Amino acid sequence: MKILSLRRLKKRERIVLAAGLLIAMTIIGSYCYEWYGQYRAEHMSRLSTKKLYLEKQTTKISEMKEVQDRLYVINAEMKDLEKGLLVGEKPSVAAAELQRVIKDAASALAVEIRSEKILNPVEHESYTAIQVEVSFAASTAKLRDMLQFIEGSNYYLAISDMRVRVVDIKNTKDLQVVMTLRGYIKNTASDSGEDRTAQKTKSATGKVL
């Protein structure tokens, strides 16, 4: 049985193999960033749910001091975590801030943004994900730097989708990238699930049977 050797591969085959490995490594890295960003958002959502639960319990149980102490700790942790939320309570304002972050990163890395599009926000229980899709051309090194910039941002950012294409098979360093980046904002009281449930209940009880 013959073993495949890189020396026996033609130059074009070696280039294709190298390009495939670079793209695979880039995509795997993006999935890791996406998972970490979603984990942080879910963690904040769980803390928010626990906070609401403890607030309700303070009116029902006698050990008020213990519950209030636990509530104080959660409030402090949430306050610290929410420093990573995008600026602006409205999705349109937050989307503009997310676009600014992307442009600042591209400018710092000398990457030209060719197009950008604000996608529909995705609502979670306590937080809303703001999405912006951008396309740009970059070398593998600059794409790596862009991913590192996103990971190290003061905001909680996640890559929800990324497509990478090699333009010239002879020059695998030049890539066409389409990336969807997510940031998060806290839902206002009018957007909360509790408020929507109350509105539905009121609407249902108001119907004539």
Secondary structure, 3 states (H helix, E strand, C coil): CCCCCHHHCCHHHHHHHHHHHHHHHHHHHHHHHHHHHHHHHHHHHHHHHHHHHHHHHCCCCCCHHHHHHHHHHHHHHHHHHHHHCCCCCCHHHHHHHHHHHHHHHHHHCCCCEEEEEEEEEEECCCEEEEEEEEEEEEEHHHHHHHHHHHHCCCCCCEEEEEEEEEEECCEEEEEEEEEEEEEEEECCHHHCHHHHHHHHHHHHHCCCC
